[in-house]
């Protein structure tokens, strides 16, 4: 895997999103194809949360 630093605009967006999460509990959205940052949301539908949990590999 090659390291690719974030562009300055992407970096600022991600920092703002992380602050929103820490301060107000804003959800961070992640692209399901490549796990890149995809934005924020005040609320996320239950179906999306369940789909996200199901997508995590489990090796038990």
C-alpha positions in Angstrom: 0.0 0.0 0.0 1.4 3.4 -1.0 1.2 6.3 1.4 -0.6 9.3 -0.1 -0.9 12.3 2.1 -4.2 14.2 2.1 -4.6 17.3 0.0 -4.8 20.4 2.1 -8.6 20.9 1.5 -9.2 17.2 2.4 -7.1 17.6 5.5 -9.1 20.7 6.6 -12.4 19.0 6.0 -11.4 15.9 8.0 -10.2 18.0 10.9 -13.4 20.0 11.0 -15.4 16.7 10.9 -13.4 15.2 13.7 -13.9 18.4 15.8 -17.7 18.2 15.1 -17.7 14.6 16.2 -15.8 15.4 19.4 -17.9 18.5 20.2 -21.4 17.6 19.0 -21.3 13.8 18.3 -21.7 14.3 14.5 -21.3 11.0 12.7 -18.4 10.6 10.3 -19.3 9.0 7.0 -16.8 6.6 5.4 -16.9 5.5 1.8 -17.6 1.7 1.8 -15.5 1.1 -1.3 -12.1 2.5 -0.2 -12.8 3.6 3.5 -12.0 7.2 2.6 -13.7 10.1 4.4 -17.1 10.9 2.8 -18.6 13.6 5.0 -20.6 14.1 8.1 -24.2 13.7 9.2 -26.2 14.8 12.2 -28.2 11.5 12.2 -27.6 8.2 10.4 -30.5 5.9 9.7 -30.5 2.6 11.6 -30.2 0.6 8.4 -26.9 2.3 7.5 -25.5 1.6 11.0 -26.5 -2.1 10.8 -25.0 -2.4 7.3 -21.8 -0.8 8.6 -21.5 -3.2 11.5 -22.2 -6.2 9.2 -19.4 -5.1 6.9 -16.7 -5.5 9.6 -14.9 -8.8 9.2 -15.3 -11.0 12.2 -12.9 -13.9 12.8 -14.3 -15.8 15.7 
